Amino acid sequence: MFKFAVLLIVIFTLLISACSSEPAVEAPVENPQQVVPEETTAPLAEMPPEATPAAPAETVQSPVETLPPATPVEMVDSPAWFGVALTDVHTGQTFSINDYRGKVVLLETLAIWCSNCKKQQNQVKALHEVLAANEDLVSIGLDIDPNENAGDLKAYTASNGFDWIYAVAPVEVAREISNLYGDQFLNPPSTPMLVVDRNGQVHLLPFGIKSAQELQEFLEPFLNEGI
């Protein structure tokens, strides 16, 4: 009987334990909101302003000086070389530029070896055929090469039919012509020429070979002056 009572107590105790021990329902765990970190936008670095390319410096071109048909050389007095005695290789007579005051002198500085000079003198020869009747025109060829002499110049002019006045320039004359009118007057291939008008005024002609017609156009204003 006692054992039976103990057994009932044990059974009863077990039943009570079974009823009271319901499995605990876990409370739903709220997922914490994912905190999305705000995107930090770093400020854009200030771009340096585009460098403006410097405008290319404007090249100022010097105007090209064109030599007029005859460029007067202003002089108060006649240059010294006008008075220097020169010797005509054809006649052996002496003369100076001053002897032709009142006339129009066409003068070329030259050398025997210069082919351009020969071409230019052929144009002077053709000019003489056109202006043969004009006694106021005096043509002079002045050899400025210090290595050439009167004998060589005489043979050269005779063989080419150049029958106007020719002389070998003394060193001081060549130097003064260069000083007054430029170094090109000692450069025969550039066929330098000048005109001395009736009043002794010097006019420079353009460099390069000039035709007989061009020479005539240069000379006519001076030849017609005072008529």
C-alpha positions in Angstrom: 0.0 0.0 0.0 2.8 2.3 0.9 4.6 1.5 -2.3 1.5 2.2 -4.3 1.1 5.6 -2.7 4.8 6.5 -3.4 4.3 5.4 -7.0 1.2 7.7 -7.4 3.1 10.6 -6.0 6.0 10.0 -8.5 3.6 9.8 -11.4 1.7 12.9 -10.3 5.0 14.8 -10.0 6.0 13.8 -13.4 2.7 14.8 -14.9 3.0 18.3 -13.3 6.5 18.7 -14.6 5.5 17.7 -18.1 2.6 20.3 -18.2 4.6 23.2 -16.8 7.7 22.7 -19.0 6.3 24.0 -22.4 9.1 24.8 -24.7 9.9 28.4 -24.5 9.1 30.2 -27.7 11.9 32.4 -28.5 10.9 35.9 -29.0 11.7 36.9 -32.6 14.8 38.8 -32.6 14.3 42.0 -34.5 17.0 42.3 -37.0 18.6 45.5 -36.4 18.3 47.9 -39.4 21.4 47.7 -41.4 22.9 51.1 -41.1 24.1 51.9 -44.5 26.8 54.4 -44.0 26.2 57.5 -46.0 28.4 57.8 -48.9 30.8 60.5 -48.2 31.4 62.4 -51.4 34.7 64.0 -51.2 34.6 67.4 -52.8 36.1 67.4 -56.2 39.4 69.1 -56.3 39.1 72.4 -58.0 40.5 72.0 -61.5 42.9 74.7 -62.3 41.6 76.8 -65.1 42.8 75.7 -68.5 45.9 77.6 -69.3 45.2 79.8 -72.2 48.0 79.4 -74.7 49.8 82.5 -75.1 49.1 84.1 -78.4 52.1 83.8 -80.7 53.9 87.0 -80.8 53.0 88.9 -83.9 55.8 89.0 -86.3 56.1 92.4 -87.8 57.6 92.2 -91.2 59.7 95.0 -92.2 58.4 96.3 -95.4 60.6 95.3 -98.3 62.3 98.4 -99.7 62.0 98.5 -103.4 64.6 100.5 -105.1 63.0 103.2 -107.2 64.2 103.6 -110.8 66.8 106.1 -109.7 67.6 106.9 -106.1 69.1 110.3 -105.6 72.0 110.5 -103.1 71.8 113.8 -101.3 75.2 115.6 -101.2 75.9 119.2 -100.6 79.3 119.1 -102.4 80.5 116.9 -105.1 82.2 113.8 -103.8 86.0 113.7 -103.9 86.2 110.9 -106.4 84.6 113.2 -109.0 87.8 115.2 -109.1 90.2 112.2 -109.3 92.1 111.9 -112.6 91.3 108.7 -114.5 92.8 107.4 -117.7 90.8 106.4 -120.7 92.3 103.0 -121.8 91.3 103.7 -125.4 93.0 107.1 -125.9 95.4 107.3 -123.0 93.9 110.7 -122.1 93.0 111.7 -118.5 89.6 112.9 -117.5 87.5 113.2 -114.3 83.8 113.1 -113.7 83.8 116.8 -113.1 84.8 117.3 -116.7 81.3 116.2 -117.7 79.4 118.7 -115.6 76.3 119.7 -117.5 76.0 116.3 -119.2 74.4 113.0 -118.0 76.9 110.3 -117.0 76.0 106.6 -116.9 78.6 104.8 -114.9 79.0 101.0 -114.2 81.6 99.4 -111.9 82.8 96.1 -113.4 85.5 93.5 -113.8 86.8 91.7 -116.9 86.0 88.2 -115.5 82.4 89.1 -114.7 79.9 87.5 -117.2 77.0 89.6 -115.9 79.1 92.7 -116.5 79.5 91.7 -120.1 75.8 91.1 -120.5 75.1 94.5 -119.0 77.6 96.2 -121.3 75.9 94.6 -124.3 72.7 96.3 -123.2 74.6 99.6 -122.9 75.9 99.0 -126.5 72.3 98.6 -127.6 71.3 101.7 -125.8 73.9 103.7 -127.7 72.4 102.5 -130.9 69.1 104.1 -129.8 70.5 107.3 -128.3 73.4 107.7 -130.7 72.3 111.2 -131.7 72.3 112.4 -128.1 75.7 113.9 -127.3 74.7 114.7 -123.8 75.0 111.1 -122.7 78.4 109.9 -121.5 79.0 106.3 -120.7 81.8 105.2 -118.4 83.0 101.7 -117.4 85.0 101.7 -114.3 87.1 98.5 -113.6 87.2 98.1 -109.8 89.3 94.9 -109.7 92.7 95.7 -108.3 94.2 92.7 -110.1 93.3 94.0 -113.6 95.2 96.7 -115.5 94.6 99.1 -118.3 96.1 96.9 -121.0 93.8 94.0 -120.1 90.8 96.3 -120.0 91.6 97.8 -123.4 91.9 94.3 -125.0 88.7 93.2 -123.4 86.7 96.2 -124.6 88.1 96.1 -128.1 87.3 92.4 -128.5 83.7 93.0 -127.5 83.1 96.2 -129.4 82.6 98.4 -126.3 83.8 101.7 -127.6 82.9 104.1 -124.9 85.1 105.4 -122.0 86.8 102.8 -119.8 89.2 103.3 -117.0 90.8 101.3 -114.1 89.6 102.8 -110.8 92.4 103.8 -108.3 92.0 102.1 -104.9 90.9 105.3 -103.2 88.1 105.8 -105.8 86.8 102.3 -105.4 86.9 102.7 -101.6 85.0 106.0 -101.7 82.4 104.7 -104.1 81.8 101.7 -101.7 81.6 104.0 -98.7 79.1 106.4 -100.4 76.9 104.0 -102.3 77.3 100.6 -100.6 79.5 97.5 -100.8 77.5 96.2 -103.7 79.3 98.7 -105.9 82.4 96.6 -105.4 80.5 93.4 -106.4 80.6 93.4 -110.2 78.1 90.5 -110.7 75.3 92.6 -109.2 75.9 95.0 -112.2 75.9 98.2 -110.1 75.2 101.4 -112.1 74.6 105.0 -111.2 73.7 108.2 -113.1 75.3 111.5 -112.5 72.8 114.2 -113.7 73.6 117.6 -115.2 73.9 119.1 -111.8 76.3 116.6 -110.4 73.6 114.8 -108.4 74.1 111.0 -108.1 71.2 108.6 -108.7 71.6 104.8 -108.0 70.0 102.4 -110.4 68.6 99.0 -109.3 71.0 96.1 -109.1 70.8 93.3 -111.7 71.0 93.3 -115.4 69.0 96.2 -116.9 67.8 96.1 -120.5 68.6 98.8 -123.0 64.9 99.9 -122.8 65.0 100.1 -119.0 68.2 102.1 -119.2 66.6 104.5 -121.7 63.6 105.0 -119.3 66.0 105.7 -116.4 68.0 108.2 -118.4 65.4 110.1 -120.4 64.2 112.3 -117.5 67.8 113.5 -116.9 68.5 113.9 -120.6 65.4 115.9 -121.1 66.1 118.1 -118.1 67.2 121.6 -119.0 66.3 121.2 -122.7 
